[in-house]
């Protein structure tokens, strides 16, 4: 896996190498985290944003991401990761776990490149999940993003078959169908436990659920 600035070329490459069918409309993509999937009726809903608020380091957000990477890998589904703070650490994973991941790195002062990449990737039928990781960005950076940006991305997502997952340091996505919060830091003992054992201990709080309106044909 490697980061690439040319997402259009990546999309063409994926289309040529992996001509598989996209997920069924109004389906779900399991995250592998039992508490999260149960609250969502089986997994992350497609054509909608799910926001996971992770305000504290060690709150479990990285575990959710690790679980999602492993689960989608086993299901032979592709995933896009938009890393707005350049905080993802691929060295923590085996190369086999990352074969299905397209990683777009941010970290600059302006989030506009992240929104441009999201607009492109959310429309791409080859991805089962598009993850936008905003953790590490300041409140000022996030407040600079108008709500209209999120609704524009939501409209793009509604026309796709991907699930949208946003990791944020605070409630950020006005169009999110579901919002969960991981505000209880893991204990020191938990931090040295096996990662697979920790997945079962995650208990995200379900703070928001919007009505799912049917999409026109």
C-alpha positions in Angstrom: 0.0 0.0 0.0 1.2 3.5 -0.8 -0.2 7.0 -0.8 -0.7 8.5 -4.2 -1.7 12.0 -5.2 -3.3 10.9 -8.5 -6.7 9.5 -7.3 -8.1 9.5 -10.9 -5.4 7.1 -12.0 -6.0 4.9 -9.0 -9.7 4.7 -9.8 -8.9 3.6 -13.4 -6.4 1.1 -12.1 -8.9 -0.4 -9.7 -11.6 -0.6 -12.4 -9.2 -2.5 -14.7 -7.8 -4.9 -12.0 -10.9 -5.5 -9.9 -14.1 -5.5 -12.1 -16.2 -6.8 -9.3 -19.8 -5.9 -8.5 -20.5 -3.1 -6.1 -22.4 -3.8 -2.8 -26.1 -3.9 -2.9 -27.9 -0.6 -2.3 -29.1 0.0 1.2 -26.9 -2.8 2.6 -24.4 -2.6 5.4 -20.7 -3.1 5.8 -19.8 -4.9 9.0 -17.1 -3.1 11.1 -16.2 -6.2 13.1 -17.0 -4.3 16.4 -19.9 -6.1 17.9 -21.4 -3.2 19.8 -21.2 -0.9 16.8 -22.6 -3.4 14.3 -25.5 -4.4 16.6 -26.5 -0.7 17.1 -26.4 -0.2 13.4 -28.4 -3.3 12.5 -25.5 -5.3 11.1 -22.9 -2.7 10.1 -22.1 0.7 8.6 -25.1 1.7 6.4 -24.2 2.3 2.7 -25.1 5.6 1.1 -24.9 7.4 4.5 -22.4 8.9 6.8 -21.7 7.4 10.2 -19.7 9.6 12.5 -17.5 8.2 15.3 -16.5 11.0 17.8 -13.2 10.1 19.4 -12.2 13.1 21.5 -9.4 11.5 23.5 -6.3 9.6 22.6 -6.6 6.0 23.6 -10.4 6.1 23.3 -10.6 3.2 20.9 -10.9 4.9 17.5 -7.8 3.2 16.2 -9.2 -0.1 17.3 -12.4 0.5 15.4 -10.3 1.4 12.3 -8.1 -1.8 12.8 -11.2 -3.9 13.0 -12.7 -2.4 9.9 -9.5 -2.9 7.9 -9.4 -6.6 9.0 -13.1 -7.2 8.4 -13.2 -5.6 4.9 -10.0 -7.5 4.0 -11.6 -10.8 4.9 -14.7 -9.9 2.8 -12.5 -8.9 -0.2 -13.9 -5.3 -0.1 -11.8 -2.3 -0.9 -11.6 0.7 1.4 -10.4 4.3 1.0 -8.8 6.1 3.9 -8.6 9.9 3.8 -6.1 10.8 6.5 -6.5 14.5 7.2 -3.7 14.7 9.8 -1.3 12.1 8.4 -1.7 10.2 11.6 -2.2 6.6 10.2 0.6 4.2 11.1 0.7 1.5 8.4 3.7 -0.1 10.2 1.3 -1.4 12.8 -0.3 -3.7 10.3 0.9 -6.5 8.1 1.1 -5.8 4.4 -1.5 -8.4 3.7 -4.1 -6.5 5.8 -3.4 -3.3 3.8 -3.6 -4.7 0.3 -7.1 -3.5 -0.2 -6.6 0.0 1.2 -6.1 3.3 -0.8 -4.5 5.8 1.6 -4.7 9.5 0.8 -2.6 11.6 3.2 -3.4 15.1 4.3 -1.8 17.1 7.1 -1.6 20.5 5.4 -3.2 23.7 6.7 -6.1 23.5 4.3 -8.7 20.7 4.3 -9.9 21.5 0.8 -7.7 18.7 -0.8 -9.4 16.2 1.6 -12.9 17.3 0.5 -11.9 17.1 -3.1 -10.6 13.6 -2.7 -13.7 12.6 -0.7 -16.0 13.9 -3.5 -14.1 11.7 -6.0 -13.8 8.6 -3.9 -17.4 8.6 -2.6 -18.6 8.4 -6.2 -16.3 5.5 -7.0 -18.1 2.1 -7.2 -15.0 0.1 -6.3 -15.0 1.1 -2.6 -17.2 -0.5 0.0 -16.2 2.1 2.7 -14.7 5.6 2.5 -13.2 6.6 5.8 -12.5 10.3 6.5 -10.2 10.6 9.6 -10.3 14.1 11.0 -8.7 13.3 14.3 -5.8 15.6 15.1 -7.3 18.6 13.3 -8.0 21.6 15.4 -11.5 22.9 16.1 -10.6 26.0 14.0 -9.8 23.8 11.0 -13.1 22.0 11.3 -15.2 25.1 11.8 -13.8 26.5 8.6 -15.6 23.8 6.7 -19.2 25.0 6.0 -22.1 22.6 6.5 -22.8 22.8 2.8 -19.6 20.8 2.1 -20.9 17.9 4.2 -24.3 18.0 2.5 -22.6 18.1 -0.9 -20.6 15.0 0.1 -23.8 13.4 1.4 -25.5 13.9 -1.9 -22.6 12.2 -3.7 -22.7 9.4 -1.1 -26.4 8.9 -1.7 -25.7 8.1 -5.3 -23.1 5.5 -4.5 -23.0 2.1 -2.8 -20.3 2.9 -0.3 -20.5 3.4 3.4 -19.1 6.7 4.8 -17.3 6.6 8.1 -16.0 9.8 9.7 -13.6 9.8 12.7 -13.8 13.2 14.4 -12.5 14.9 17.6 -16.0 16.4 18.2 -19.4 16.3 16.6 -18.7 17.6 13.1 -20.9 16.0 10.4 -24.3 17.7 10.3 -25.6 15.2 7.7 -24.5 12.0 9.6 -27.3 9.4 9.8 -25.7 7.9 13.0 -23.3 9.4 15.5 -21.4 7.4 18.1 -19.0 8.6 20.8 -16.0 6.9 22.2 -15.3 9.1 25.2 -14.0 6.6 27.7 -10.2 6.1 27.5 -9.0 2.5 27.6 -7.3 1.5 30.8 -3.5 1.0 31.0 -4.2 -2.7 31.3 -6.2 -2.7 28.2 -3.5 -1.0 26.2 -1.2 -4.0 26.6 -3.9 -6.6 25.9 -4.2 -8.4 22.6 -5.9 -6.2 20.0 -8.5 -8.9 19.1 -9.6 -9.2 22.7 -10.1 -5.4 22.9 -12.6 -5.3 20.0 -15.2 -7.0 22.3 -14.6 -4.3 25.0 -15.4 -1.3 22.8 -18.8 0.3 23.7 -19.4 3.3 21.6 -22.4 5.4 22.8 -25.1 5.9 20.2 -25.8 9.7 20.3 -27.7 10.2 17.1 -29.9 8.5 14.6 -31.6 10.2 11.7 -34.6 8.8 9.7 -33.5 7.0 6.6 -35.3 8.6 3.7 -35.7 6.5 0.6 -33.7 7.5 -2.4 -35.3 8.2 -5.7 -34.5 5.8 -8.6 
